[in-house]
Amino acid sequence: MARRYHYYVYVVELAPEVWREPRFKKANPDYLGDKPCVYVGMTGLNPDVRFDKHKAGIQSNRFVFQYGLRLLPELYEVYNPMPYDGARDMEVELAIGLRESGYAVWQA
């Protein structure tokens, strides 16, 4: 029987007001403001369910809870689903890649 992978990476667009947060700004010193601010995470849940939990304050990242607008599936769907180790590594790689592409990124 084939093993079914159920881990996901996901990207949440954050409201531009997150840029006022000193920790967020410090994590993105080269940000030019031409692309959105985003949060990159990984989960064993469907990304839609995980986003709803963030917004409900359940095991939520503060920036997503306060500033999360919507998921950006065009930035992550191609990678999902995957095994746990793959998702853990891809979360970091995706965050690095997005930052290099001009996004301001928070990755927990």
Backbone bond lengths (Angstrom), bond angles and torsions (degrees), N, CA, C in turn:
res aa  C-N    CA-C-N  psi(-1)  N-CA   C-N-CA  omega(-1)  CA-C   N-CA-C  phi
1 M - - - 1.457 - - 1.527 109.47 -
2 A 1.312 116.85 130.69 1.461 121.76 -179.03 1.524 110.68 -69.35
3 R 1.302 114.62 142.05 1.461 120.47 178.78 1.525 109.37 -79.24
4 R 1.310 116.39 131.60 1.466 120.66 -179.48 1.527 109.10 -97.31
5 Y 1.313 116.51 120.87 1.456 120.97 178.22 1.516 109.78 -81.67
6 H 1.312 115.98 143.47 1.466 118.46 -177.98 1.532 113.40 -140.53
7 Y 1.317 117.22 28.25 1.461 120.57 175.02 1.521 109.03 -108.89
8 Y 1.319 114.72 147.98 1.462 121.09 -172.57 1.523 110.54 -137.53
9 V 1.319 115.84 147.74 1.456 121.38 163.73 1.524 105.96 -100.25
10 Y 1.323 116.54 154.22 1.461 119.97 179.44 1.519 109.43 -150.79
11 V 1.329 115.45 158.30 1.460 122.03 -179.03 1.520 107.80 -129.93
12 V 1.332 115.80 130.39 1.458 122.77 178.81 1.524 108.87 -113.46
13 E 1.319 115.90 129.05 1.463 119.61 172.76 1.520 108.61 -74.86
14 L 1.327 116.28 133.55 1.463 122.50 179.01 1.523 109.53 -106.74
15 A 1.321 116.00 147.27 1.463 121.04 177.04 1.525 109.30 -61.48
16 P 1.322 117.16 146.82 1.465 120.42 -179.22 1.536 113.40 -57.23
17 E 1.318 117.54 -23.73 1.470 121.22 -179.96 1.523 112.90 -62.33
18 V 1.348 117.94 -18.16 1.460 120.41 177.97 1.527 110.30 -60.87
19 W 1.329 116.57 -23.90 1.463 120.75 -179.54 1.523 111.68 -62.77
20 R 1.315 118.61 -19.37 1.475 122.26 177.40 1.529 112.44 -74.65
21 E 1.322 116.89 -12.89 1.468 121.46 -178.82 1.535 109.51 -78.77
22 P 1.326 118.19 119.66 1.473 120.78 -177.36 1.535 113.97 -55.85
23 R 1.338 117.89 -40.93 1.473 120.02 -179.08 1.522 111.08 -65.89
24 F 1.321 116.76 -38.72 1.465 120.47 178.86 1.522 110.12 -66.61
25 K 1.311 115.84 -44.69 1.466 121.34 179.96 1.532 110.69 -62.37
26 K 1.323 116.72 -42.37 1.459 121.24 -179.43 1.531 111.58 -64.48
27 A 1.336 117.39 -32.62 1.459 121.64 -179.69 1.529 112.55 -75.50
28 N 1.338 116.56 -11.27 1.462 121.28 -176.62 1.526 111.85 -132.70
29 P 1.326 117.68 59.84 1.468 120.38 -173.22 1.532 114.84 -64.70
30 D 1.331 117.85 -22.11 1.462 120.53 -177.22 1.524 113.66 -100.29
31 Y 1.319 116.98 9.14 1.469 121.27 -176.51 1.530 110.19 -67.07
32 L 1.350 115.48 131.04 1.465 121.27 -177.76 1.527 113.54 -101.09
33 G 1.325 118.10 -10.35 1.451 121.16 176.33 1.513 115.79 87.88
34 D 1.333 117.93 7.62 1.463 119.19 -177.97 1.524 113.82 -91.83
35 K 1.322 118.68 -10.54 1.464 123.30 176.21 1.524 108.46 -126.44
36 P 1.339 117.03 164.51 1.471 119.85 -176.54 1.525 113.83 -67.43
37 C 1.313 114.44 161.59 1.458 122.47 168.58 1.528 106.32 -85.72
38 V 1.329 117.37 138.36 1.460 120.99 -175.97 1.521 111.43 -139.13
39 Y 1.321 113.66 160.61 1.464 123.18 171.51 1.519 106.46 -116.20
40 V 1.328 117.87 134.88 1.458 122.67 176.71 1.527 108.12 -114.93
41 G 1.326 116.19 128.58 1.457 120.60 179.91 1.516 111.57 -139.22
42 M 1.325 115.09 175.83 1.465 121.66 173.33 1.514 108.11 -134.30
43 T 1.329 115.61 153.49 1.455 119.69 -175.68 1.520 110.59 -156.98
44 G 1.317 115.45 158.84 1.458 122.36 171.49 1.514 110.70 -93.59
45 L 1.315 117.15 -0.56 1.458 123.15 179.01 1.522 110.30 -101.08
46 N 1.304 116.23 167.24 1.454 120.54 170.50 1.530 107.00 -61.44
47 P 1.333 119.79 135.79 1.465 120.60 -178.65 1.537 114.13 -54.94
48 D 1.338 118.11 -34.37 1.471 120.17 177.40 1.522 111.28 -62.52
49 V 1.330 116.59 -42.32 1.464 121.39 178.78 1.524 109.73 -66.24
50 R 1.324 116.39 -43.18 1.472 119.85 -179.29 1.521 111.05 -63.49
51 F 1.328 117.63 -40.92 1.471 120.59 177.75 1.531 110.23 -61.91
52 D 1.330 117.05 -43.68 1.471 120.21 177.82 1.523 111.21 -59.80
53 K 1.322 117.48 -38.73 1.470 120.49 178.56 1.531 110.80 -66.42
54 H 1.335 116.65 -41.79 1.472 119.47 175.44 1.525 109.92 -54.78
55 K 1.332 116.19 -50.56 1.468 121.03 -175.46 1.522 112.33 -67.71
56 A 1.335 117.06 -23.81 1.463 121.44 177.16 1.529 111.82 -86.34
57 G 1.327 116.92 -4.52 1.459 120.57 179.81 1.521 113.87 83.16
58 I 1.329 118.00 16.10 1.461 122.51 -179.27 1.526 108.38 -95.01
59 Q 1.320 117.10 112.79 1.466 122.92 -176.03 1.526 109.99 45.55
60 S 1.304 115.01 50.00 1.451 121.90 -170.73 1.520 112.88 -97.54
61 N 1.319 114.47 144.07 1.450 119.60 167.36 1.521 107.26 -77.02
62 R 1.306 117.04 136.51 1.462 121.47 -176.02 1.521 112.71 -58.23
63 F 1.321 117.38 -41.54 1.457 119.67 -178.53 1.528 111.84 -67.03
64 V 1.328 117.59 -38.02 1.465 120.13 177.69 1.527 109.71 -70.18
65 F 1.318 116.98 -42.16 1.465 120.46 179.64 1.527 110.95 -59.06
66 Q 1.323 116.97 -45.97 1.463 120.96 -175.80 1.522 113.63 -84.04
67 Y 1.326 117.67 -36.31 1.463 120.65 -169.52 1.534 115.15 -121.09
68 G 1.333 117.67 -2.97 1.461 120.44 -176.71 1.522 112.37 -63.60
69 L 1.324 116.54 128.69 1.465 121.89 -179.46 1.520 112.22 -103.67
70 R 1.339 115.50 -51.03 1.462 119.34 -176.31 1.518 109.27 -168.26
71 L 1.324 115.23 163.46 1.454 121.04 173.30 1.529 109.12 -76.62
72 L 1.321 115.96 151.49 1.464 122.21 176.46 1.536 108.59 -118.14
73 P 1.345 117.27 72.58 1.470 120.40 -173.52 1.521 114.16 -59.17
74 E 1.325 118.18 -25.21 1.461 119.61 179.40 1.528 112.27 -63.63
75 L 1.340 117.07 -16.80 1.459 121.08 -179.71 1.531 113.34 -94.10
76 Y 1.350 118.08 -9.99 1.467 118.52 -174.66 1.524 115.85 -138.94
77 E 1.315 119.84 -19.21 1.466 120.54 -172.31 1.524 113.84 -56.90
78 V 1.306 117.19 -33.20 1.459 121.26 -177.29 1.532 112.29 -60.59
79 Y 1.325 118.32 -24.41 1.463 121.93 -175.60 1.527 113.52 -89.60
80 N 1.307 118.95 -17.26 1.463 122.82 -168.80 1.519 113.20 -99.06
81 P 1.346 117.30 154.04 1.464 128.83 -12.98 1.530 111.01 -80.18
82 M 1.330 115.90 172.60 1.460 120.98 -178.09 1.529 109.72 -156.08
83 P 1.327 117.69 168.13 1.470 119.81 176.44 1.530 110.21 -70.32
84 Y 1.323 115.67 163.88 1.466 121.84 -176.80 1.531 111.98 -53.51
85 D 1.338 117.02 -51.07 1.469 119.87 -177.49 1.529 111.39 -61.32
86 G 1.318 116.15 -37.76 1.457 119.94 177.96 1.517 112.01 -64.81
87 A 1.336 116.56 -42.23 1.470 120.84 179.51 1.520 110.94 -66.61
88 R 1.320 116.12 -40.73 1.465 119.92 179.36 1.525 110.47 -60.87
89 D 1.322 116.94 -45.28 1.459 120.98 179.56 1.526 111.65 -70.88
90 M 1.334 116.57 -40.68 1.460 120.59 -177.94 1.526 111.58 -65.80
91 E 1.325 117.77 -32.26 1.471 120.31 177.20 1.524 110.07 -57.33
92 V 1.302 117.06 -45.91 1.465 122.21 -179.84 1.522 110.43 -68.22
93 E 1.334 116.94 -47.04 1.468 121.10 -178.70 1.528 111.77 -63.14
94 L 1.327 116.49 -41.37 1.463 120.36 179.30 1.522 110.68 -64.33
95 A 1.327 116.98 -42.88 1.466 120.78 178.39 1.531 110.73 -61.10
96 I 1.309 116.71 -44.38 1.468 120.78 178.92 1.520 110.42 -62.71
97 G 1.316 116.95 -46.22 1.451 121.28 -179.51 1.522 113.08 -62.25
98 L 1.331 116.56 -42.04 1.464 119.77 178.66 1.521 111.07 -66.26
99 R 1.321 117.19 -41.45 1.466 120.39 178.14 1.533 110.37 -62.16
100 E 1.323 116.60 -42.25 1.469 120.31 178.04 1.529 111.88 -65.43
101 S 1.352 116.60 -24.80 1.461 121.63 179.46 1.525 112.39 -87.15
102 G 1.326 117.38 0.27 1.448 120.14 175.32 1.515 116.78 107.07
103 Y 1.326 117.67 2.15 1.464 120.96 176.27 1.526 109.63 -81.63
104 A 1.324 116.21 151.60 1.464 121.28 167.76 1.520 105.00 -91.87
105 V 1.340 117.84 125.01 1.456 121.89 -168.59 1.517 111.72 -124.82
106 W 1.330 115.73 136.71 1.457 122.26 166.46 1.504 105.92 -115.96
107 Q 1.319 115.63 125.55 1.464 122.00 179.59 1.516 107.59 -130.81
108 A 1.328 116.12 119.83 1.472 120.05 -174.06 1.518 111.75 -82.02
